[in-house]
Amino acid sequence: MTRLYPRSTLKRIIHAHEPTLKMAKNVDIKIYVLYLLFLQRLVAEASRQAQLSHDSIIQSRHVIRAVRMVLQQFKG
């Protein structure tokens, strides 16, 4: 089975941002899954924004509008 992402790289990134926090064994997997869920919702919302403006291609302006909405959903 191939690895989907390098766990050690993700752990290093997390540790660089929060060096004082200790991580449980599988926290990096949960963070990665939440990251993928965020990207999936971002693409769906950006696609919806493109459809509302009658564009067939997602452009940066659609993503910028979508980021605001998706970030509100992920606050918690």
N, C-alpha and C positions, 0 to 999 in steps of 0.2 A: 504494500500500500504506500502510495506516495504522500509526502507531507504537504499540507495545503499552504503552510507558512512556516518560516523559521521561528520557533518558539524562543530561542535564545535572543534573537534580534528584538523581538517584541518585549521581552523581559528587560533588556538593556534600555530600550526607549522608555518604558514605564519607570524604571529605576532612575533614569536621568531626570525625569520630570518630578518625581516624588522620592528623593533619596532616603528620607527618614522613615518611610512606611515599609513595613514587612508585608510580603505577598504570600497568600496561601498557595498551595501546590498548583491548583488549576485555575487560578484567577486570570491568567493570560488567555486561556481559552474563552472564558466568558467575555472578556474585553474584546477579543477578536470577533466573536459572534455578534456582539452589540454593534461593533464597527461595521460589519457587513450588513446588518439590519438597517443601520443609519444610511449607508450608501444606497441600499435598495429603495428605501423611502425617498431619498433625495432624488434619485433618477425618476421614480414614478411621479413625484411632484413636479419636477422640471419638465417632464413629458406633458403633464397636464397643463402647465403654464404655456408650453409651446403650442399646444392645441388651442388654448384660449386665444392666443394671438395669431392663429391661423398660419403657423409655421410648421414645416415638416421636419425641420432639424432643430435639435436642442442647442441653443446658443448660451453664451455666458450670462446674458441678462435673465434668461429663464432660470438658470441655476442660482443666481443671486437672489431672485425672488423666492425660490423654493427653499433656500437655506433658512430664511427667517421662519418659515412655517414649520419646517422639520425640526429645527432647534427648539422651538417651543414645545413640540411633542416629546422631545427627549429630556427636557428639564424635569427634575424630579427628585 
